[in-house]
Amino acid sequence: MQLAKPDKHYRRLSDCVDTMAAARQAGDDTTGFARDTQVHQHLSGCAAKAVRNPQSALRVGIKIGGAVSGQKTRPGCPYAVSQLAGIIGCMGAVTSLFVSKMIAAAGPRVDRARLLASVGLDPVAPVDPKVMVADTDYYALLEHIAAEMDATDLPLRTGASMRLDDYGALGLAFKAAPTLGASYARVARFARLWTSVVDYTLESDGAATWFHLQRAGPRRLGLRLSNEATLASATSIAREVSPAGTFAPLEVHLRHTAPAVIAQHEAYFGCRIVFGSDRDALLISQASMASANRLGDRGITCFLVNHLEQELGQLVDTRPLADRVRPDSLDEFVGQQPAVAKGTAIYHAIKNDRIFSMILWGPPGCGKTTLARIMASETDAHFVQFSAVLSGVKDIRAVIKIAKEQQQAYQKKTVLIFGKKYR
């Protein structure tokens, strides 16, 4: 079914905002957009207001979009706001737990209180994993630590200090999953609860599985140290669930160049370390991925997965503006009446809880994803979204496995939507 196309006013603003987003992500100072302090301050203010008042952010976003593009815009232009929200969403964040762990691993050689204050954290307050800090501030903090001490093994000591209990429900879901492969699948699915700047994917070639870490941005020192700590943490928590406690990957791959000494890395991971690789990842044997976890419990993990899915749904308040202003019901969904009006097949499918497989075809911003979300919410189904460009068969199988668990334990259906499917 084809959905209607946004008009030319949406496109004008969209093209300009796309240019600005690309400039910011590439760090291109030649465009004027990336170095325009006033525009940057407006965007930052819009993001802050969005957390407190989505409607205020909507108005500010429209105003900024018109100022940047030089074109007149109309209030209530959802496609333009969606693109502007994409820029706001580029402001990455990581949990303050990682900040605290890194500083603790550095020990007395650094001023803990000063470092915490530098990223806006109260030095005397208890660690709250739900408190986030800007990713760029986090990287700058790591670079400051590296300037004060030899940070070669800092990521390794940080990784070794991580425990599953530190991760709350996600750590429990990792611990209760039946196999190590299922544990890592939980990380890939729910890591967004802890950071907005890292994605994890699993890729199997039959003999082994890659656990990929994907983090965008310039390869600055802070980012490189963070990537090492992340893979060290992934190894540490795998050892925690291993019956023998002796898990070791087959290989560790890192994109950046090797430090002067890599003996500490080899000793920690217990395998070959490939620096200067084309990826940041752990290569794990199929035997290890299939091995049973020490505390695996299918009933408990199903309950925890359901809880984590609910937490993901609650991230709407801190996710990009486009998600915050999406319609939540058919009554709020406007502009596509020929597809969803009373009497249509989609309307009856939703109202009678009889969702069927379908293809929604149309340009960006016309409401395909929003309609799929409404189908899931109004039928009390579990909603899972994939990009057909970035996801593969292995990802689908993992979701199908979780969907079966949801159906068996809670009699809850799963709605799976694939976006960006090209011929």
N, C-alpha and C positions, 0 to 999 in steps of 0.2 A: 504494500500500500504506500503510495507516494504522499508525503506531507508537503504543505505549501512552503514557498521560498521567502526568506526575509527580504524586505524591499531595499532599494538603493541607499537609503539613509543609514541602514544598519551596516552596509558594506563599506561605506566611506569611513566611518569611524573604526570599523574593524580593521581595515587595511592599515590605518595609521597606528593603531594600538599594537597590531602584530609587529610592525617595524620597531616600535619602541621596546616591545618585549624581547625581540631578537637582539637588539642592541644591548639591553641590560644583561642578558644571559651570556653574550659573547664578550662583554666588557669593552665594547667598541666606543671609544671616546670621540670618534670622528663624526658621529651623527648629530651631536648637540643634545639629543634626547637623554643619552646616558649620563651626560655631565650637567644636565639642567637641575640645579639644586632646588629651585622652586618647585618644579614638577615632582621631583623625588619626595620633597616634604609633603606635597599634596597627597601623593600616593600613600606615604606612610601614615598620614593623618586619616586617610580614608580607611586603611586597614584597621587602625585602632578604633575608629568609630564603628566599623562593621561589627566588631566584637560586641560593642555595647548596644548598638542600634542599627540593625540592617537597613531600615528605611532611610535613615540619615545617610548611611553609606551609599545607598542607591542614588540619592540626589547629588551627593558630592561626586560620585563616579561619573554621572552624566555630565556634570559641569566640567570636570577634568577632561573627559573625552572630547567635548566640544572645543575646549581651549587648545588641546594638543593638535587636533585635526584641522582646526581652522574652519570647520564646517558647522552649520547649525544642526542641532540635534533636537529630537522630540523627547519629552519626558516619557518614561516607560518603554525605552528601547531595549528589550531584553538581550538581543544579540550583541549589541555594543557593550552593555554592562557585563555580559558573559566574558567578552574578550578582555575588558579592563580587569575583571576579577582574576583572570589568568595571570596578569602581572602581579597583582597583590599576592596571589598564591605562590609566586616565585620566592617570596620572603620565607626561607626555610627555617625550621626550628628543630632542636633536639632536646631530649629530656635533660633536666638538671641533674639527674642521677649520673649520667656520663661525665658531667663536669666534676661532680664531687668525687667520683671514682678516680679520675685522672689526677686531680689535685692530691688525693690521698696517696696514690701510687708514687707521686713525686716526693712525698715525705717532707721532712723539716727543711729541706733545701729551698723551699719556696714559701712565700707569705700567703698562707691559706686564706685569711680574712680579706686581704687586698685583692686576691685573684677572684674570689667569689663576688666581691663588691663590683669588680670590673665588668661583670656580666649581669649585674642587676640582682644578685642573690643576697639574701640576708645571711651573714656569716654565722649568726647564732641560732637561726631557725633550723628545725629538723629537715632532712632531705625529703622532698616531696616529688616523686617521679612525674607527677602530672604538671609540674611547673616547667615551662619550656624556656629556652634561651635561643637567641638568634644564632643560626649556624655560623655566620661570619664572625660573631663574637666568640663563639666556641673555638673556631680555628685560630683566631688571634690569641686566645688564652694559651692554647697549646704551643704556639710559636713563642710566646713569652716565656713559658716554662723551658722550652728548648734553648732559649738564649741564656738562661741562668744555670743550666746543668746539661750533662750529657743525656739526651733523651733517647738514645738508641734502643734501650730495653724498656722504656716507659710504656709503650703499648702492650708489651708482653706482660708486664707486672699488672697493668690495669685489667687485661683480659683474664689473668689468673685469679684476680680478686672477685670477678663477677660470679654470682650465684643465682640460680633460678628463682629463689625466693625474692631477689631484688626486683624481678620483673612482674610481680603480682600475678594476676590471673593468666597472663601470657606464659609466665614461667611455670605455673601449675599445669597449663595445657601442654606445654613442652614435656614436662615430667610424666604426665599421665598418658600421653600418646602411646600406642602399642609398639611402634618401632621408631628408630632414629629418623628414618625417612619421613614418617608422619610428623615427627617433632619439627623437623626443618620445614615441612609444608606449613605448619602453623606459623612459623616465623615469617615465611614468605607472604602469608595471607594477612597477618595482623601487625606487622612491624610498624605500620602507620600510626599505631597508638603511641609509639615512642619517638618517632622522628618523621618529618615530612620531606627529608632530603635523601633518603636511602630507599632503594627498592631491592628486594631479593627475589631471585628466580632459581628454579631447579631445572637442570638440563641433563638428561641421561643419554648415554650413547650405547647402552646395553651392558658394557663391562664396568662402567663407573658413572658417577653423577657429579656434575658441577653444581656447587652452591655459589651462585654469582652474587656479588655485591655491586650495585650500580649506583654511583653517586655523581651527579653532575657538578660542574664548576671547574675553575682553574685548578691545576694540580699544585696548589700551594703546599707548604710544609705542614700546616695544620690539618689540611685534608688528608695528606698522606699518613700522618700519625694516627688520625682517626680511623682510616681504613685498616691499618694494621691492628689497631685495638679491637675493631669490630670482628675481624677474622680470628683474633686471639680469643675473644669472648665466645664466638661460635664454637671454637674448639673446647674451651673450658666447660661450657654447659653440656656439650656432648659427652665429655668424660664423666660428668655428674650423673647422667642417666645410664651410662654403660655399666653392666653388671660387674665387669672387672675393673672399671675405672681407667682403662688403658687405651682409650680411643686415640687414633692418630690418622690424619688424612693421608692420602697417597702423595699429594703434592699441594703446595701453597703457591698461588700465583699473585704477584703484585705488579702493577703497572710502573711504579716508580723505580728509580735506580737503587742499587743496593747500598747500604751504609758501609763504612770502612770495614766493619767486622760483622759477620752474619752467624757466627757460632752460637750466639744466644738464641737466635731465631730457630736454627736447626734443632737445638736442644729442646726448646719449648714445644715446637710442633711435632718433633720426632720424625721428620720427613724432609724431602728435598724442597728447597725454597727457590722459586723462579722469579727473580726480579727482572724488570724491564719487559714483562709479559704484555699481552694484548688484553688482559683482563685482571680484575681483582676477584679471586675466587678460591674456594677449597675444592680439590678433587677428591672424592670419597668413593671407596669401593662399594660395589653393590652388596657385598656381604655385610659391611658395616651399616649401610642404609636399611637393610632388611633385618638387622639384629633386634631382638626384643629389648625394650627398655626395662630397667630394673623395677620401676614402679608403674608400668603401663596398666591402664584400666580403661576399657572402652566406654563403660558407663559414665565414669567421671569426666573423661575427655569430651564426650558428647555434650554434657552439661556445660563444661567450660567453654566449648566452641560457641554454643548458643549465647552465653554471657558475653563473650568477646565480640560476637556479631552485633549485639546490642550496643556495646561500647563504640564500635565503629560507626553505628548509626548516630550516636550522640555527638560525633565529631563534626556534625553539620554546623555547629555554632562556631567552629574555628577553622572550617575549610573555606575555600574560595567563595566569594560573593555569589557566583553563579549557582552554587549548590544551595546557598541560604535562601535565595529568592525563587527557587523552583516551586511550582504548584504542588500541593500535597494531595489533591483529590481531583476527580473528574469535574467537580463543580468549579474549581479554580482554573482548570485547563482551558484556555481560550485560543481561538485562531485556527483550530483544526476540527471544526464542527462536522464537516463531511465524514471524518474518520471516526469520531467518538460520540456523535449526538445520539439521543435516544432512538432505538430502533436499529442501530448499526450492529454489526457482528461483534465488534470490540466492546461496545457498551454492554451487550448481553453477556459476553464472556466474563467481563469483570463482575458484573452484578450477580451472576449465577455461579461465580467461582469455578469457571470452566475455561481457564486460559489454555490456548492452543499455540502451536508453533506458528510463527509469522515472520515476515520480513517487512521492516519499516524503512522506507527509502525516502531520502530528502537531503537537502543541503544542511550544513552546520547551523545550529541554532533554531531549527524548526520544531524541536520538541520530541525527538525520537527517544532519547534517554529518559527524559522526564515522564513520557507516557509509560515506558517500561517500569519505572519506579512506582508510578501510580498503580499499575497492575499488581505489583508485588505488595504494596501497602494495603490496598483495598481488598485483597484476597488473603491477607495475613500470610503471605509467602516470604521465603528467604530470598533476598535479591543479591545476585552476584553479577558483576560487570567485568568484561574482558575486552581488551583491544585485540582484534583479529590480526593486527600487524605485529604486535609485541608478544602475544601468547601463542602457545603451541598445544599439541595433543596432550602432552604430559600435564600441562596446567589444567586442561579440561578434566582429565581423569582424576586429578586430585580433588577438584570441586565436586565431581560426581560421587566420589567416595564420601565426602563430608555430607553431601545431599542425602545419600542413603542413610547415613547415621541420623540425620535430622528427621527423616521420614519415619525411621524405625522407633526412635526414642520419643519424638514429639508430634508425629503425624503432621509435620510441617512441609509443605511443598517448597521447591526451589525454582525461582525464575532466573534463567541465565540469559544475559544479553551480550551479544558480540557487537562491538562497534567497529567502524572503519573497515568494512569488508569490501575489498576491491576485486575486480575481475583481472 
